[in-house]
Amino acid sequence: MKYRIPQYLHKPIQVLFFDADELAMVVLLLFLAMMFGYVFWILLFVVPYVYMKIKKNYPRGALRHMLYRIGLISIKNTPESFQRMFKE
């Protein structure tokens, strides 16, 4: 069995020109477009394009931190996003 070892360890694995997170978004939107149709076919092309543009302008992990700041996700070993002061 052949294993693919990336030339640089800090670079993410890519399929065609999509990173793993972008590919997951495309597959999810394709699934939704096949199930529901209509606007999801348009979103299939628009959302990944906008996401790639935003992703290029911010450092790695910025999306996760934005979602944490809004309160949609939690990050391990950190206080909740709404807490402004805490004691260790």
Backbone as a printed PyTorch tensor [residue, N CA C, xyz], in Angstrom:
tensor([[[  0.8410,  -1.1660,   0.0000],
         [  0.0000,   0.0000,   0.0000],
         [  0.8960,   1.2420,   0.0000]],

        [[  0.5560,   2.1950,  -0.8570],
         [  1.3290,   3.4300,  -0.9260],
         [  0.7570,   4.4670,   0.0260]],

        [[  1.6450,   5.1720,   0.7040],
         [  1.2440,   6.2710,   1.5750],
         [  1.7530,   7.5680,   0.9730]],

        [[  0.9310,   8.5890,   1.0590],
         [  1.3260,   9.8950,   0.5370],
         [  1.9150,  10.7170,   1.6740]],

        [[  3.1810,  11.0270,   1.5930],
         [  3.8470,  11.8460,   2.5930],
         [  4.0170,  13.2320,   1.9980]],

        [[  3.4600,  14.2610,   2.6640],
         [  3.5920,  15.6130,   2.1140],
         [  5.0330,  16.0980,   2.1680]],

        [[  5.3980,  16.9350,   1.2170],
         [  6.7600,  17.4580,   1.1660],
         [  7.0210,  18.3790,   2.3600]],

        [[  6.0450,  19.1790,   2.7190],
         [  6.1660,  20.0770,   3.8590],
         [  5.0830,  19.7170,   4.8700]],

        [[  5.4590,  19.4860,   6.1210],
         [  4.5070,  19.0180,   7.1210],
         [  3.5050,  20.0790,   7.5330]],

        [[  3.8490,  21.3550,   7.3840],
         [  2.9340,  22.4060,   7.8090],
         [  1.8520,  22.7040,   6.7800]],

        [[  1.9550,  22.1480,   5.5930],
         [  0.9490,  22.3990,   4.5600],
         [ -0.1720,  21.3640,   4.6600]],

        [[ -1.4330,  21.7860,   4.5690],
         [ -2.5450,  20.8370,   4.6740],
         [ -2.6610,  19.9730,   3.4170]],

        [[ -3.2990,  18.8390,   3.5800],
         [ -3.5400,  17.9510,   2.4450],
         [ -4.5920,  18.5960,   1.5510]],

        [[ -4.3590,  18.5500,   0.2430],
         [ -5.2940,  19.1580,  -0.6960],
         [ -5.8080,  18.1180,  -1.6840]],

        [[ -7.0620,  18.2770,  -2.0450],
         [ -7.6770,  17.4820,  -3.0970],
         [ -8.0560,  18.4770,  -4.1800]],

        [[ -7.4950,  18.3090,  -5.3680],
         [ -7.5610,  19.2910,  -6.4390],
         [ -6.9950,  20.5980,  -5.8960]],

        [[ -7.7710,  21.6680,  -5.8010],
         [ -7.2380,  22.8930,  -5.2120],
         [ -7.9650,  23.2330,  -3.9130]],

        [[ -8.6970,  22.2710,  -3.3270],
         [ -9.4240,  22.4820,  -2.0770],
         [ -8.6330,  21.9390,  -0.8930]],

        [[ -8.6440,  22.6790,   0.2200],
         [ -8.1460,  22.1470,   1.4910],
         [ -9.2180,  21.2210,   2.0460]],

        [[ -8.8980,  20.5300,   3.1350],
         [ -9.8400,  19.5590,   3.7050],
         [-11.1340,  20.2320,   4.1650]],

        [[-11.0420,  21.3930,   4.8110],
         [-12.2630,  22.0620,   5.2810],
         [-13.1130,  22.5880,   4.1310]],

        [[-12.4690,  23.0640,   3.0830],
         [-13.2020,  23.5460,   1.9150],
         [-13.8880,  22.3850,   1.1910]],

        [[-13.1970,  21.2610,   1.1040],
         [-13.7740,  20.0840,   0.4520],
         [-14.9760,  19.5680,   1.2380]],

        [[-14.8870,  19.5800,   2.5590],
         [-16.0210,  19.1520,   3.3880],
         [-17.2260,  20.0560,   3.1490]],

        [[-16.9700,  21.3510,   3.0090],
         [-18.0490,  22.3010,   2.7510],
         [-18.6800,  22.0330,   1.3840]],

        [[-17.8800,  21.7590,   0.3780],
         [-18.3890,  21.4820,  -0.9680],
         [-19.2100,  20.1970,  -0.9700]],

        [[-18.7250,  19.1620,  -0.2930],
         [-19.4520,  17.8880,  -0.2490],
         [-20.7810,  18.0620,   0.4780]],

        [[-20.7920,  18.7910,   1.5950],
         [-22.0370,  19.0310,   2.3250],
         [-23.0360,  19.8090,   1.4680]],

        [[-22.5700,  20.8540,   0.8050],
         [-23.4660,  21.6400,  -0.0380],
         [-23.9460,  20.8480,  -1.2530]],

        [[-23.1000,  19.9870,  -1.8020],
         [-23.5190,  19.1260,  -2.9090],
         [-24.6100,  18.1710,  -2.4480]],

        [[-24.4320,  17.6030,  -1.2610],
         [-25.4410,  16.7090,  -0.6890],
         [-26.7660,  17.4480,  -0.5020]],

        [[-26.7120,  18.6590,   0.0630],
         [-27.9310,  19.4450,   0.2600],
         [-28.5670,  19.8540,  -1.0630]],

        [[-27.7260,  20.1580,  -2.0540],
         [-28.2570,  20.5500,  -3.3690],
         [-28.9680,  19.3850,  -4.0430]],

        [[-28.4270,  18.1770,  -3.8910],
         [-29.0880,  17.0150,  -4.4970],
         [-30.3800,  16.6640,  -3.7720]],

        [[-30.4260,  16.9380,  -2.4610],
         [-31.6450,  16.6370,  -1.7020],
         [-32.7340,  17.6890,  -1.9120]],

        [[-32.3530,  18.9710,  -1.7920],
         [-33.3470,  20.0340,  -1.8020],
         [-33.3410,  20.8850,  -3.0670]],

        [[-32.1900,  20.9510,  -3.7570],
         [-32.1120,  21.7200,  -4.9880],
         [-32.1780,  23.2110,  -4.7580]],

        [[-32.8270,  23.8950,  -5.6820],
         [-33.0650,  25.3340,  -5.6280],
         [-31.8170,  26.1430,  -5.3040]],

        [[-31.8420,  26.8440,  -4.1850],
         [-30.7970,  27.8020,  -3.8480],
         [-29.4700,  27.1080,  -3.4870]],

        [[-29.5260,  25.8560,  -3.0920],
         [-28.2960,  25.1600,  -2.6970],
         [-27.3480,  24.9530,  -3.8790]],

        [[-27.8750,  24.8860,  -5.0980],
         [-26.9980,  24.7750,  -6.2670],
         [-26.1840,  26.0560,  -6.4540]],

        [[-26.7850,  27.1810,  -6.1620],
         [-26.0590,  28.4530,  -6.2400],
         [-25.0600,  28.5520,  -5.0940]],

        [[-25.5030,  28.1660,  -3.8910],
         [-24.6140,  28.2010,  -2.7260],
         [-23.4250,  27.2730,  -2.8850]],

        [[-23.5870,  26.2110,  -3.6660],
         [-22.5000,  25.2610,  -3.9040],
         [-21.2770,  25.9430,  -4.5060]],

        [[-21.4820,  26.9870,  -5.2790],
         [-20.3660,  27.7040,  -5.8910],
         [-19.9990,  28.9820,  -5.1450]],

        [[-20.9880,  29.6360,  -4.5680],
         [-20.7540,  30.9310,  -3.9200],
         [-20.0700,  30.7830,  -2.5620]],

        [[-20.5670,  29.8890,  -1.7120],
         [-20.0570,  29.7620,  -0.3450],
         [-18.5720,  29.3630,  -0.3070]],

        [[-18.1280,  28.3270,  -1.0340],
         [-16.6890,  28.0100,  -0.9950],
         [-15.8130,  29.1390,  -1.5460]],

        [[-16.2860,  29.8440,  -2.5590],
         [-15.5170,  30.9600,  -3.1200],
         [-15.3300,  32.0620,  -2.0790]],

        [[-16.4220,  32.4230,  -1.4060],
         [-16.3510,  33.4670,  -0.3720],
         [-15.4910,  32.9900,   0.7930]],

        [[-15.6480,  31.7360,   1.1910],
         [-14.8700,  31.1790,   2.2990],
         [-13.3720,  31.1930,   1.9850]],

        [[-13.0020,  30.8390,   0.7530],
         [-11.5780,  30.8490,   0.3800],
         [-11.0240,  32.2710,   0.3920]],

        [[-11.8100,  33.2440,  -0.0570],
         [-11.3640,  34.6420,  -0.0320],
         [-11.1400,  35.1180,   1.4060]],

        [[-12.0760,  34.8000,   2.3000],
         [-11.9490,  35.2060,   3.7000],
         [-10.7780,  34.4840,   4.3570]],

        [[-10.6260,  33.2200,   4.0460],
         [ -9.5670,  32.4050,   4.6610],
         [ -8.1730,  32.9370,   4.3150]],

        [[ -8.0100,  33.4800,   3.1320],
         [ -6.7080,  34.0140,   2.7150],
         [ -6.3300,  35.2860,   3.4680]],

        [[ -7.3210,  36.0410,   3.9450],
         [ -7.0660,  37.3240,   4.5970],
         [ -6.7620,  37.2180,   6.0870]],

        [[ -7.0500,  36.0650,   6.7170],
         [ -6.8620,  35.9110,   8.1510],
         [ -5.8650,  34.7920,   8.4400]],

        [[ -5.2270,  34.8160,   9.6190],
         [ -4.2800,  33.7450,   9.9620],
         [ -5.0110,  32.4330,  10.2390]],

        [[ -4.2280,  31.3520,  10.3180],
         [ -4.7870,  30.0300,  10.5750],
         [ -5.5420,  30.0140,  11.8990]],

        [[ -6.6930,  29.3940,  11.9260],
         [ -7.4790,  29.2850,  13.1460],
         [ -8.4030,  30.4550,  13.4190]],

        [[ -8.4400,  31.4290,  12.5420],
         [ -9.2560,  32.6240,  12.7710],
         [-10.7500,  32.2850,  12.7790]],

        [[-11.1820,  31.3900,  11.9120],
         [-12.6010,  31.0320,  11.8580],
         [-13.0280,  30.3750,  13.1670]],

        [[-12.1980,  29.4940,  13.6770],
         [-12.5180,  28.8240,  14.9360],
         [-12.6210,  29.8360,  16.0780]],

        [[-11.7200,  30.7960,  16.1040],
         [-11.7630,  31.8110,  17.1510],
         [-12.9670,  32.7450,  16.9950]],

        [[-13.3580,  33.0260,  15.7490],
         [-14.5530,  33.8400,  15.5440],
         [-15.8030,  33.1040,  16.0390]],

        [[-15.8870,  31.8050,  15.7450],
         [-17.0240,  31.0140,  16.2080],
         [-17.0360,  30.9130,  17.7310]],

        [[-15.8490,  30.8350,  18.3500],
         [-15.7420,  30.8230,  19.8120],
         [-16.2130,  32.1510,  20.3890]],

        [[-15.8040,  33.2410,  19.7810],
         [-16.1590,  34.5690,  20.2640],
         [-17.6730,  34.8060,  20.2050]],

        [[-18.3170,  34.2910,  19.1610],
         [-19.7690,  34.4060,  19.0300],
         [-20.4680,  33.5050,  20.0450]],

        [[-19.8180,  32.4040,  20.4180],
         [-20.3910,  31.4830,  21.3870],
         [-20.9470,  30.2160,  20.7750]],

        [[-20.6360,  29.9450,  19.5070],
         [-21.1550,  28.7530,  18.8410],
         [-20.3760,  27.4940,  19.1930]],

        [[-19.0820,  27.6210,  19.4890],
         [-18.2670,  26.4650,  19.8640],
         [-17.4920,  26.8040,  21.1300]],

        [[-16.9380,  25.7760,  21.7660],
         [-16.0710,  26.0120,  22.9200],
         [-14.6900,  25.4380,  22.6030]],

        [[-13.6870,  26.0390,  23.1720],
         [-12.3080,  25.5870,  22.9840],
         [-11.8510,  24.9980,  24.3150]],

        [[-11.1750,  23.8590,  24.2450],
         [-10.7410,  23.1560,  25.4490],
         [ -9.9020,  24.0350,  26.3610]],

        [[-10.1220,  23.8830,  27.6520],
         [ -9.3430,  24.5570,  28.6920],
         [ -9.3890,  26.0870,  28.6070]],

        [[-10.4780,  26.6210,  28.1210],
         [-10.6470,  28.0740,  28.0800],
         [-11.9850,  28.4230,  28.7290]],

        [[-12.1040,  29.6200,  29.2880],
         [-13.4020,  30.0110,  29.8510],
         [-14.4210,  30.2240,  28.7360]],

        [[-15.6620,  30.3250,  29.1280],
         [-16.7140,  30.5890,  28.1390],
         [-16.4770,  31.9480,  27.4980]],

        [[-16.9810,  32.1310,  26.3140],
         [-16.6900,  33.3500,  25.5640],
         [-17.3160,  34.6000,  26.1860]],

        [[-18.3730,  34.4420,  26.9580],
         [-19.0280,  35.6100,  27.5540],
         [-18.3600,  36.0660,  28.8490]],

        [[-17.4350,  35.2850,  29.4150],
         [-16.7460,  35.6700,  30.6410],
         [-15.6120,  36.6220,  30.3010]],

        [[-15.6370,  37.7930,  30.8990],
         [-14.5890,  38.7860,  30.6270],
         [-13.5000,  38.7520,  31.6730]],

        [[-13.8200,  38.3540,  32.9100],
         [-12.8250,  38.2660,  33.9750],
         [-12.9350,  36.9060,  34.6480]],

        [[-11.8120,  36.3100,  34.9550],
         [-11.8060,  35.0400,  35.6610],
         [-10.5350,  34.9230,  36.4850]],

        [[-10.5980,  34.1210,  37.5300],
         [ -9.4450,  33.9000,  38.3950],
         [ -8.9610,  32.4740,  38.2060]],

        [[ -7.6480,  32.3050,  38.1230],
         [ -7.0870,  30.9640,  37.9300],
         [ -6.9210,  30.2610,  39.2430]]])
